[in-house]
Amino acid sequence: MAIVDEKGRLFGVVNVIDLAVVVVVLATVIAGAAFVLADDPEPPEERYLTVVLDERPGGSVPTLDGDSTTISDGPVRLGRTEGRITDTYVAPAGGSGLVTVARVRLNVSAAAANRTTDRRLVTDDETYLVGQEIGLTAGEADYTGYVHAIGQSG
């Protein structure tokens, strides 16, 4: 018995052209279903922490004087979460001194961003609360301070 007989049928049962059409249609349906049913990763959303770096117990940033410089903008690490300092400034402290304030942008998943409030920021790895003491690593320097505010925009 030949694989393709004189009438063009595969094993004498199915026409080769009909079989090719069925295979192409099935492949198209399977590829379309995989495309439609695949999870689309949602783009990360931006959330912002305002961190006051001050002279708290165990803190590493003393109250600054008028000639002090701020932390440079750039990558930063808060525990296991990576972010970016978007801006820093010096603000008056309760007495006559000044403190450094850093605005940190964090990219979080949409699911985590939906659990963020004005007093709590949820990332994929950690949760930050207003008033929480926090460690911050910028470049080679380690700082401590506390979360002053949480926001959805810069």
VENRAFEN-V707504 format. One record per residue. N is the residue number from 1. RES is the residue in three letters. BURIAL is + if it has 9 or more other C-alpha atoms within 8 Angstrom, else -. Layout:
# VENRAFEN-V707504
n->(N	N)
res->(RES	RES)
burial->(BURIAL	BURIAL)
This chain:
# VENRAFEN-V707504
n->(1	2	3	4	5	6	7	8	9	10	11	12	13	14	15	16	17	18	19	20	21	22	23	24	25	26	27	28	29	30	31	32	33	34	35	36	37	38	39	40	41	42	43	44	45	46	47	48	49	50	51	52	53	54	55	56	57	58	59	60	61	62	63	64	65	66	67	68	69	70	71	72	73	74	75	76	77	78	79	80	81	82	83	84	85	86	87	88	89	90	91	92	93	94	95	96	97	98	99	100	101	102	103	104	105	106	107	108	109	110	111	112	113	114	115	116	117	118	119	120	121	122	123	124	125	126	127	128	129	130	131	132	133	134	135	136	137	138	139	140	141	142	143	144	145	146	147	148	149	150	151	152	153	154)
res->(MET	ALA	ILE	VAL	ASP	GLU	LYS	GLY	ARG	LEU	PHE	GLY	VAL	VAL	ASN	VAL	ILE	ASP	LEU	ALA	VAL	VAL	VAL	VAL	VAL	LEU	ALA	THR	VAL	ILE	ALA	GLY	ALA	ALA	PHE	VAL	LEU	ALA	ASP	ASP	PRO	GLU	PRO	PRO	GLU	GLU	ARG	TYR	LEU	THR	VAL	VAL	LEU	ASP	GLU	ARG	PRO	GLY	GLY	SER	VAL	PRO	THR	LEU	ASP	GLY	ASP	SER	THR	THR	ILE	SER	ASP	GLY	PRO	VAL	ARG	LEU	GLY	ARG	THR	GLU	GLY	ARG	ILE	THR	ASP	THR	TYR	VAL	ALA	PRO	ALA	GLY	GLY	SER	GLY	LEU	VAL	THR	VAL	ALA	ARG	VAL	ARG	LEU	ASN	VAL	SER	ALA	ALA	ALA	ALA	ASN	ARG	THR	THR	ASP	ARG	ARG	LEU	VAL	THR	ASP	ASP	GLU	THR	TYR	LEU	VAL	GLY	GLN	GLU	ILE	GLY	LEU	THR	ALA	GLY	GLU	ALA	ASP	TYR	THR	GLY	TYR	VAL	HIS	ALA	ILE	GLY	GLN	SER	GLY)
burial->(-	-	-	+	+	-	-	+	+	+	+	+	-	+	+	+	-	-	+	-	-	-	-	-	-	-	-	-	-	-	-	-	-	-	-	-	-	-	-	-	-	-	-	-	+	+	+	+	+	+	+	+	+	+	+	-	-	-	+	+	+	-	+	+	-	-	-	-	-	-	-	-	+	-	+	+	+	+	-	-	+	+	+	+	+	+	+	+	-	+	-	+	+	-	-	-	+	+	+	+	+	+	+	+	+	+	+	+	+	+	-	+	+	-	-	+	-	-	+	+	+	+	+	-	-	-	-	+	+	+	-	-	-	+	+	+	+	+	-	-	-	+	+	+	+	+	+	+	+	+	+	-	-	-)
